[in-house]
């Protein structure tokens, strides 16, 4: 676990993987994401996306029970450990967080629209919540960007920024994929560790959120 607690600038993308533990980090909450291709260090943003951070951190730590779509039973193990990255938008971003590796099997946990500023997707190296069934914002599925994606602003909560391991993000975003974006060779999320640097405020706690049902407009008749 990084021991530095002094404030500093985000890591240069050219930094080697071995230098992550020597980064000068701002006080706050961090997620260390271990993958087959290396480690990604994320500064979480509870001040602008509290519900997204609350769910992500609690699922990673095994503090939030979730409905396992494979067994149909309630699971209380760390959610992300052992999942695979199920989608890559080449050169742009990757998405993870579904035990079925389809992007359609995440537990029914949702968050409201949040996390639109001051850190947004206009710049690269951002972490956001993806959309799930019926266009609702998932509190489980997340993505990591390698380039600026300003068209996602206001559509997805931005709840973190990559401060180390940008080279790993770029590497994942450049792997060969099938036509549906799934990596040809599985990329494993080994584990996600949540930890504090300095003495930040306590993490927000997960809250149940039920998104509004989509409004279905009746089709106009083609008969005259």
ZAKE-337352 format. One line per field, with one value per residue (C-alpha): residue number from 1; residue in one letter; chain; x, y, z. Coordinates in steps of 0.001 Angstrom, whole numbers. Layout:
i <- (NUM:...)
aa <- (A:...)
ch <- (A:...)
xx <- (X:...)
yy <- (Y:...)
zz <- (Z:...)
REM end
This chain:
i <- (1:2:3:4:5:6:7:8:9:10:11:12:13:14:15:16:17:18:19:20:21:22:23:24:25:26:27:28:29:30:31:32:33:34:35:36:37:38:39:40:41:42:43:44:45:46:47:48:49:50:51:52:53:54:55:56:57:58:59:60:61:62:63:64:65:66:67:68:69:70:71:72:73:74:75:76:77:78:79:80:81:82:83:84:85:86:87:88:89:90:91:92:93:94:95:96:97:98:99:100:101:102:103:104:105:106:107:108:109:110:111:112:113:114:115:116:117:118:119:120:121:122:123:124:125:126:127:128:129:130:131:132:133:134:135:136:137:138:139:140:141:142:143:144:145:146:147:148:149:150:151:152:153:154:155:156:157:158:159:160:161:162:163:164:165:166:167:168:169:170:171:172:173:174:175:176:177:178:179:180:181:182:183:184:185:186:187:188:189:190:191:192:193:194:195:196:197:198:199:200:201:202:203:204:205:206:207:208:209:210:211:212:213:214:215:216:217:218:219:220:221:222:223:224)
aa <- (X:X:X:X:X:X:X:X:X:X:X:X:X:X:X:X:X:X:X:X:X:X:X:X:X:X:X:X:X:X:X:X:X:X:X:X:X:X:X:X:X:X:X:X:X:X:X:X:X:X:X:X:X:X:X:X:X:X:X:X:X:X:X:X:X:X:X:X:X:X:X:X:X:X:X:X:X:X:X:X:X:X:X:X:X:X:X:X:X:X:X:X:X:X:X:X:X:X:X:X:X:X:X:X:X:X:X:X:X:X:X:X:X:X:X:X:X:X:X:X:X:X:X:X:X:X:X:X:X:X:X:X:X:X:X:X:X:X:X:X:X:X:X:X:X:X:X:X:X:X:X:X:X:X:X:X:X:X:X:X:X:X:X:X:X:X:X:X:X:X:X:X:X:X:X:X:X:X:X:X:X:X:X:X:X:X:X:X:X:X:X:X:X:X:X:X:X:X:X:X:X:X:X:X:X:X:X:X:X:X:X:X:X:X:X:X:X:X:X:X:X:X:X:X)
ch <- (A:A:A:A:A:A:A:A:A:A:A:A:A:A:A:A:A:A:A:A:A:A:A:A:A:A:A:A:A:A:A:A:A:A:A:A:A:A:A:A:A:A:A:A:A:A:A:A:A:A:A:A:A:A:A:A:A:A:A:A:A:A:A:A:A:A:A:A:A:A:A:A:A:A:A:A:A:A:A:A:A:A:A:A:A:A:A:A:A:A:A:A:A:A:A:A:A:A:A:A:A:A:A:A:A:A:A:A:A:A:A:A:A:A:A:A:A:A:A:A:A:A:A:A:A:A:A:A:A:A:A:A:A:A:A:A:A:A:A:A:A:A:A:A:A:A:A:A:A:A:A:A:A:A:A:A:A:A:A:A:A:A:A:A:A:A:A:A:A:A:A:A:A:A:A:A:A:A:A:A:A:A:A:A:A:A:A:A:A:A:A:A:A:A:A:A:A:A:A:A:A:A:A:A:A:A:A:A:A:A:A:A:A:A:A:A:A:A:A:A:A:A:A:A)
xx <- (0:1417:2720:3120:621:1917:66:1355:452:-1114:1377:2998:1723:5343:6025:6915:4659:7312:7009:3358:4275:6523:3851:3210:-517:-3077:-4993:-8094:-9526:-7931:-8655:-5769:-6993:-4876:-5269:-3499:-1761:-674:-1925:-4136:-4291:-7468:-8243:-11906:-14168:-16769:-17237:-18789:-20181:-20970:-23369:-21154:-18116:-20126:-21303:-17964:-15977:-18472:-18705:-14911:-14538:-17339:-19497:-22481:-24424:-25244:-27437:-25207:-26671:-25016:-26140:-29273:-28212:-27128:-23338:-21254:-17770:-15724:-17639:-14955:-12356:-11886:-14168:-13008:-13087:-16047:-15820:-13145:-13805:-10527:-8168:-10904:-12056:-12694:-15646:-15869:-18131:-20345:-19964:-21505:-18969:-21744:-22441:-26048:-25730:-24758:-26818:-29744:-27922:-28303:-27227:-28763:-27183:-24222:-20521:-20730:-18153:-15541:-13723:-15339:-14667:-13315:-9835:-8452:-7873:-11337:-13469:-17232:-20336:-21778:-25424:-27250:-30703:-33209:-30560:-30400:-27079:-25523:-23978:-21839:-20573:-17658:-15419:-11976:-11050:-7739:-8703:-10995:-14638:-16629:-19773:-20114:-20421:-23858:-24666:-22470:-21235:-17505:-16374:-12608:-9432:-6449:-3321:-1034:-852:-2083:137:-1863:-5153:-3757:-2540:-5940:-7667:-5483:-6027:-7576:-11332:-14224:-16870:-18835:-15817:-15013:-11243:-10153:-7923:-9632:-8216:-8733:-9497:-7541:-8653:-9564:-8146:-9747:-7579:-7074:-4092:-3902:-7084:-9962:-13607:-15269:-16501:-20217:-22362:-24373:-28032:-30769:-31834:-34676:-34460:-37694:-39341:-38772:-41685:-42963:-44623:-47333:-46604:-48709:-50994:-50078:-53714:-55728)
yy <- (0:3402:5183:8677:11202:14464:16259:15985:15849:12759:10239:10663:7947:6979:5991:2321:-24:-357:3325:3237:2859:5939:8298:11455:11238:13743:12856:10914:7515:5278:2056:-187:-2350:-5428:-6928:-9554:-6748:-4668:-2352:733:3298:5387:8385:8109:11187:10768:14532:14617:11093:9794:6996:5655:5628:4110:1168:622:626:-1505:-4099:-4247:-4761:-7309:-4982:-4872:-8112:-8718:-11067:-13525:-13824:-17203:-18954:-16902:-16513:-13561:-13301:-11390:-11933:-9070:-8523:-7624:-10251:-12671:-10958:-10398:-7246:-7846:-4945:-2793:231:155:2947:4593:2705:-666:-1884:-4430:-5548:-8337:-11920:-13245:-11290:-10095:-6598:-7621:-9727:-7243:-7225:-4742:-2008:1517:5100:8458:10899:12479:13192:15661:18181:19403:16248:14942:12922:15844:14624:11057:8648:8831:6172:6157:4073:2417:2023:-1226:-2530:-73:2661:2924:3912:853:1105:-1915:-1758:635:1808:3413:5809:6244:9391:12370:11337:14565:13072:10997:14105:14263:10726:8759:9526:10268:8888:8530:9500:7323:8632:5675:2850:4855:2640:-377:1308:2076:-1502:-2955:-562:-1791:-5563:-7569:-8046:-9957:-8102:-7380:-5757:-8692:-9269:-12337:-13316:-12866:-10099:-10797:-8339:-10081:-7794:-4198:-2767:341:2401:5891:8222:10732:11272:11845:11902:8515:6928:7378:4330:2605:3616:1782:3652:2781:4568:5789:3419:4377:6090:3997:6046:4257:3879:5973:3994:3892:3423:6409)
zz <- (0:-902:2166:729:2039:581:-2153:-5700:-9383:-11009:-12301:-15705:-18093:-18785:-15174:-14803:-12851:-10159:-9264:-8133:-4481:-4688:-6023:-4025:-3435:-2222:917:-20:-902:-3514:-5367:-6390:-9265:-9930:-13415:-15506:-17391:-14398:-11663:-12017:-9213:-8976:-6774:-5831:-5857:-3070:-2910:-6395:-6851:-3343:-4287:-7068:-4775:-1920:-4027:-5766:-2513:-556:-3342:-3661:104:460:2579:215:-398:-4065:-6042:-7879:-11415:-11891:-8686:-8036:-4394:-2248:-2151:384:-1032:-2586:-5797:-8334:-7426:-10300:-12818:-16391:-18480:-20759:-23213:-24845:-27032:-28942:-27907:-25846:-22735:-21153:-19063:-16244:-13406:-14755:-13450:-16685:-18794:-21102:-19797:-19130:-15971:-13272:-10043:-10009:-8089:-9501:-8815:-9741:-12162:-10343:-10711:-13588:-12246:-11593:-12765:-15938:-19067:-21100:-20161:-20295:-17403:-15853:-14137:-14537:-13955:-17055:-17994:-17476:-18306:-19793:-19851:-16062:-14503:-12908:-9453:-10309:-13910:-14339:-17165:-17406:-20204:-22034:-23983:-23513:-24018:-23482:-25047:-21854:-19659:-18056:-19204:-16803:-13266:-13127:-9761:-10083:-11918:-12769:-11035:-11713:-14235:-17200:-19355:-18152:-19100:-22564:-22935:-22033:-24430:-27296:-26991:-29802:-29434:-30930:-32927:-29716:-28041:-25756:-25472:-27437:-24521:-21117:-18913:-15228:-12455:-9697:-6878:-6008:-2784:-1248:1120:2506:2269:5118:7126:4679:5734:6045:2855:2171:2858:112:-118:-1947:-5073:-7402:-10747:-12295:-14718:-18345:-20039:-22918:-25620:-27638:-31313:-33642:-35852:-39533:-40485:-41602)
REM end
